[in-house]
Amino acid sequence: MLKIYSIFIFFLLVGCSSTKLTDSWKNTSYNTYQPKKVLILGVTPNITARKLYESKLTTALNKRGIQGYEGANVLEPEFTNLKQAEKNIEKEVSNLSKLGFDAILIAAVKGYDERIPYKGNIFSNDDALQGFENYYFLNQDVYLDTGYYDKYKVFHIEISLYNITSENGKSLVWVASYDVINPKKIKTTIKRCNRAILSTLEKEGIIPEI
């Protein structure tokens, strides 16, 4: 069941970053499955960010011969602006199925970490022959550099594809997790995240390559 009534702080709030796939799972019942009409849904309170994400991914799917539609253009504002009961979500999914949609691709943040990069020299076999003096010489900058450890954020993103046709029981087709590292510019983050999502979907055989 889609839990789209939960409000997540979506990764598109910020921007420029690198995006890394950390895990991908595909339902073996859908080895030959390719969606035909997909609702693209970014769960975020930031309207601008959501619009950019949904529109760019929709365009990319359309180029691959798949009908993609932005959630913001299909779902009523009252549905996404308010927390919904499960029966209301079931009704909305049923309506989407009647409109010919066979899949929903939904993205949400599952959490984030603050990490500290280490800028010192990594120990090597040669260091064993140099003694304490050399080791101290190479690492003494820690005393002097107040910014030696710089924090950065890693957002953990989950992308899920659901088959919503009644005969398939609204099954989970595919889910993947990505780390979005130190985002800064919204347009660049969207571009890189979408590129990573599309690449994984292509490798899984869910969408055709172009």
C-alpha positions in Angstrom: 0.0 0.0 0.0 1.3 3.4 -0.9 1.9 5.5 2.2 1.9 8.8 0.4 0.1 10.6 3.1 3.4 10.9 5.1 5.3 14.2 4.5 9.0 13.8 3.9 11.6 16.5 3.5 12.5 15.5 0.0 16.0 15.7 -1.4 15.0 18.3 -4.0 14.9 21.0 -1.4 18.5 21.7 -1.9 20.7 21.0 -4.9 24.0 20.3 -6.5 25.5 17.0 -5.3 26.7 13.6 -6.3 24.2 10.7 -6.2 25.3 7.1 -5.5 23.2 3.9 -5.8 23.4 2.0 -2.5 20.8 -0.8 -3.1 18.4 -2.0 -5.7 15.7 -4.8 -5.5 13.4 -6.0 -8.2 10.4 -8.3 -7.7 11.1 -11.5 -9.6 7.4 -11.7 -10.7 8.1 -8.7 -12.9 11.2 -9.9 -14.9 9.6 -8.8 -18.2 7.5 -6.0 -16.9 7.7 -2.5 -18.5 5.1 0.2 -17.4 3.1 2.0 -20.0 1.5 4.9 -18.2 3.3 6.1 -15.0 2.5 8.7 -12.4 5.7 10.4 -11.3 5.3 11.5 -7.6 7.9 13.5 -5.6 6.8 13.8 -1.9 7.8 17.2 -0.7 6.3 20.3 0.7 8.5 22.4 -1.7 6.3 23.0 -4.7 9.1 24.3 -7.0 11.3 21.3 -6.2 8.5 18.8 -6.7 7.6 20.4 -10.1 11.2 20.3 -11.3 11.7 16.7 -10.3 8.4 15.4 -11.7 8.6 17.3 -15.0 12.2 16.3 -15.8 11.6 12.6 -15.1 8.3 12.7 -17.0 10.1 14.1 -20.0 12.8 11.4 -19.8 10.2 8.6 -19.7 8.3 10.1 -22.6 11.5 10.0 -24.7 11.6 6.3 -24.0 8.0 5.7 -25.3 6.5 5.5 -21.8 3.6 7.8 -20.9 4.8 9.8 -17.9 2.6 12.3 -16.0 3.5 14.7 -13.3 1.7 14.0 -10.0 1.2 17.8 -9.5 -0.9 17.8 -12.7 -2.9 14.7 -11.9 -3.6 14.7 -8.2 -5.9 17.3 -6.7 -4.1 19.8 -4.4 -6.3 18.8 -1.5 -5.0 15.2 -1.7 -1.3 16.1 -1.4 -1.8 19.1 1.0 -3.6 17.1 3.7 -2.9 13.9 5.5 -5.1 11.1 4.0 -6.7 8.0 5.5 -5.8 4.7 3.9 -9.3 4.4 2.4 -8.9 7.7 0.6 -5.5 6.6 -0.8 -7.1 3.3 -2.0 -9.8 5.4 -3.7 -7.3 7.6 -5.4 -5.3 4.6 -6.6 -8.5 3.1 -8.0 -9.3 6.3 -9.8 -5.8 6.4 -11.3 -6.2 2.8 -12.5 -9.5 3.8 -14.2 -7.6 6.6 -16.0 -5.3 4.0 -17.5 -2.3 4.4 -15.2 -0.6 1.1 -14.5 2.3 2.3 -12.3 3.4 5.0 -9.8 7.0 6.0 -9.3 7.4 7.6 -5.9 10.4 9.2 -4.3 10.9 10.1 -0.6 13.7 10.8 1.8 14.2 8.1 4.4 16.7 10.1 6.5 20.1 11.8 6.4 23.5 11.8 8.1 26.0 14.4 8.9 29.5 13.1 8.1 33.0 14.5 8.7 35.6 14.0 6.0 39.2 13.3 7.2 41.8 15.3 5.4 44.9 13.8 7.0 47.4 11.4 5.4 46.4 7.8 5.4 49.0 5.4 6.9 51.1 3.5 4.4 53.8 0.8 4.6 56.4 3.5 3.9 55.4 5.3 7.1 56.7 2.4 9.2 60.2 3.1 8.0 60.1 6.9 8.7 59.6 7.0 12.4 57.6 9.4 14.7 59.2 12.6 13.4 58.0 12.1 9.8 54.5 11.0 11.0 54.1 14.1 13.2 55.4 16.4 10.5 52.8 15.1 8.0 49.9 15.4 10.5 50.6 18.5 12.6 48.3 20.7 10.6 45.4 19.4 12.7 46.6 21.7 15.5 46.4 24.8 13.2 43.4 24.2 10.9 40.1 24.9 12.7 38.2 23.7 9.7 40.1 20.4 9.4 37.0 18.4 9.8 34.2 19.8 7.6 30.7 18.4 8.0 28.6 17.5 5.0 25.1 15.9 4.7 24.2 12.7 3.0 20.5 12.3 2.2 19.2 8.7 1.9 16.6 8.6 -0.9 14.2 5.7 -1.6 12.6 5.4 -5.1 9.8 2.8 -5.5 7.8 1.6 -8.5 4.4 0.1 -7.9 2.1 -1.7 -10.3 -1.4 -0.4 -9.5 -3.5 -2.5 -11.8 -6.2 -4.4 -9.9 -5.2 -7.8 -11.3 -1.7 -7.4 -10.0 -2.8 -6.2 -6.5 -0.9 -2.9 -6.5 2.4 -4.8 -6.1 5.9 -3.4 -5.5 7.8 -3.9 -8.7 11.2 -2.3 -7.8 12.8 -0.2 -5.1 16.2 1.4 -4.9 18.1 3.5 -2.4 20.5 6.3 -3.2 22.8 8.6 -1.2 22.7 12.2 -2.3 25.9 13.7 -1.0 26.2 17.3 0.1 23.5 18.8 -2.1 23.8 22.6 -2.9 22.0 23.5 -6.1 18.5 22.3 -6.8 18.7 22.0 -10.6 22.0 20.1 -10.5 20.7 17.7 -7.8 17.6 17.0 -9.8 19.5 16.3 -12.9 22.0 13.9 -11.3 19.4 12.1 -9.2 17.1 11.6 -12.2 20.1 10.3 -14.2 20.9 7.8 -11.5 17.3 6.7 -11.3 16.9 6.2 -15.0 20.2 4.4 -15.2 19.1 1.8 -12.6 15.7 1.4 -14.2 17.4 0.7 -17.6 19.8 -1.9 -16.0 16.9 -3.6 -14.4 15.1 -3.8 -17.8 12.1 -1.8 -16.5 12.5 1.0 -19.1 14.2 0.9 -22.5 17.5 2.6 -23.1 17.8 5.4 -25.5 
